[in-house]
Amino acid sequence: MSDKRPPTYESEALGVLVYEFSRSRKEESDEKIKRGLKRKKLGNLDPDRINLLRLLKDELQKEIGRFAKSSYYIGPADRKQRLRKYVEVSDFDIPRLTADMSARHPTIPKKEIEWFVPFSAFVYHVL
């Protein structure tokens, strides 16, 4: 049995948007999303729906990009880990960030936010 989730409209769009670091690339991202949605038969590009997903992505990108200044940043769990050379997704309070994003974006399915928040932390903090 596969652990991979079946693609959804949101996962297809967010999978492209997560790598959108500049608003000037909006048209390029929209075109990639449009092709992916068509290829996976998930529907047509809905600009309003994409803008809501982009808003979620932008909020996460900004918050995680604040690093230690973020109210969600908890840093390493113990003193020994504080000396580590690498950052980790667990440096952020993922459950609280997920809950807050779900509350701020009630039109986006919670299950989509649940996978996207840690993925965003990985992309914006670890990579």
C-alpha positions as CSV (number, residue, x, y, z in Angstrom):
1,M,0.0,0.0,0.0
2,S,1.4,3.4,-1.0
3,D,1.8,6.2,1.5
4,K,1.5,8.7,-1.3
5,R,-1.7,10.7,-1.3
6,P,-3.6,11.0,-4.5
7,P,-3.2,14.4,-6.1
8,T,-5.7,17.1,-5.4
9,Y,-6.3,20.5,-6.9
10,E,-4.7,22.1,-3.9
11,S,-1.7,19.8,-3.7
12,E,-1.0,20.3,-7.4
13,A,-1.2,24.1,-7.1
14,L,0.7,24.4,-3.8
15,G,3.4,22.1,-5.1
16,V,4.2,24.7,-7.7
17,L,3.5,27.8,-5.6
18,V,6.0,26.7,-2.8
19,Y,8.8,27.4,-5.3
20,E,7.4,30.8,-6.3
21,F,9.9,33.2,-4.7
22,S,9.1,36.3,-6.7
23,R,5.7,37.8,-7.6
24,S,7.1,38.4,-11.1
25,R,7.0,34.7,-11.7
26,K,3.2,34.6,-11.1
27,E,2.3,34.0,-14.7
28,E,5.0,31.2,-15.0
29,S,3.6,29.5,-11.9
30,D,0.0,29.8,-13.1
31,E,1.0,28.2,-16.4
32,K,2.7,25.3,-14.6
33,I,-0.3,24.8,-12.4
34,K,-2.7,24.9,-15.4
35,R,-0.7,22.2,-17.2
36,G,-0.5,20.0,-14.0
37,L,-4.2,20.3,-13.3
38,K,-5.1,19.4,-16.9
39,R,-2.6,16.5,-17.0
40,K,-4.0,15.1,-13.8
41,K,-7.6,15.9,-14.7
42,L,-8.2,18.0,-11.6
43,G,-10.1,20.8,-13.2
44,N,-9.4,24.1,-14.8
45,L,-7.3,26.9,-13.4
46,D,-9.5,29.1,-11.1
47,P,-7.6,32.4,-10.5
48,D,-9.6,33.1,-7.3
49,R,-8.8,29.7,-5.9
50,I,-5.1,30.0,-6.8
51,N,-4.9,33.4,-5.2
52,L,-6.2,32.0,-1.9
53,L,-3.6,29.3,-2.1
54,R,-0.9,31.8,-3.0
55,L,-1.9,33.9,0.0
56,L,-1.4,30.9,2.3
57,K,2.0,30.2,0.7
58,D,3.0,33.9,1.0
59,E,2.1,33.9,4.7
60,L,4.1,30.8,5.4
61,Q,7.0,31.9,3.3
62,K,7.1,35.2,5.2
63,E,6.6,33.7,8.7
64,I,9.2,30.9,8.3
65,G,11.6,33.3,6.6
66,R,11.6,35.3,9.9
67,F,13.6,32.3,11.3
68,A,14.3,32.9,15.0
69,K,12.2,36.1,15.0
70,S,9.1,34.1,14.2
71,S,6.7,33.4,17.1
72,Y,6.5,29.8,15.8
73,Y,10.3,29.3,16.0
74,I,11.1,27.0,18.9
75,G,14.7,26.0,18.0
76,P,16.4,22.8,18.9
77,A,14.8,20.7,21.7
78,D,17.8,20.4,24.0
79,R,21.2,22.0,24.7
80,K,23.1,19.3,22.9
81,Q,21.0,19.9,19.7
82,R,21.6,23.7,20.0
83,L,25.2,23.0,19.0
84,R,24.2,21.2,15.8
85,K,25.3,22.6,12.5
86,Y,22.0,22.1,10.6
87,V,18.5,23.4,10.8
88,E,15.5,21.1,11.0
89,V,11.8,21.4,10.3
90,S,11.3,20.7,14.0
91,D,12.8,24.1,14.8
92,F,9.2,25.4,14.2
93,D,6.1,24.6,16.2
94,I,4.4,22.9,13.2
95,P,1.2,21.8,15.0
96,R,0.5,25.4,16.2
97,L,1.5,26.9,12.8
98,T,-0.8,24.4,11.1
99,A,-3.7,25.2,13.4
100,D,-3.3,28.9,13.0
101,M,-3.1,28.6,9.2
102,S,-6.2,26.4,9.2
103,A,-8.0,29.0,11.2
104,R,-6.9,31.9,8.9
105,H,-7.7,29.9,5.7
106,P,-11.0,28.1,6.4
107,T,-11.7,27.7,2.7
108,I,-8.6,25.5,2.2
109,P,-9.1,21.9,3.3
110,K,-7.4,21.3,6.6
111,K,-5.7,18.1,5.2
112,E,-4.0,20.2,2.5
113,I,-2.7,22.7,5.1
114,E,-1.5,19.7,7.3
115,W,0.9,18.5,4.6
116,F,1.8,21.9,3.3
117,V,3.0,23.6,6.5
118,P,5.8,21.1,7.2
119,F,6.7,21.0,3.5
120,S,6.9,24.8,3.6
121,A,9.1,24.7,6.7
122,F,11.4,22.2,4.8
123,V,11.6,24.4,1.7
124,Y,11.9,27.8,3.4
125,H,14.0,26.8,6.5
126,V,16.0,23.6,5.7
127,L,16.9,24.0,2.0
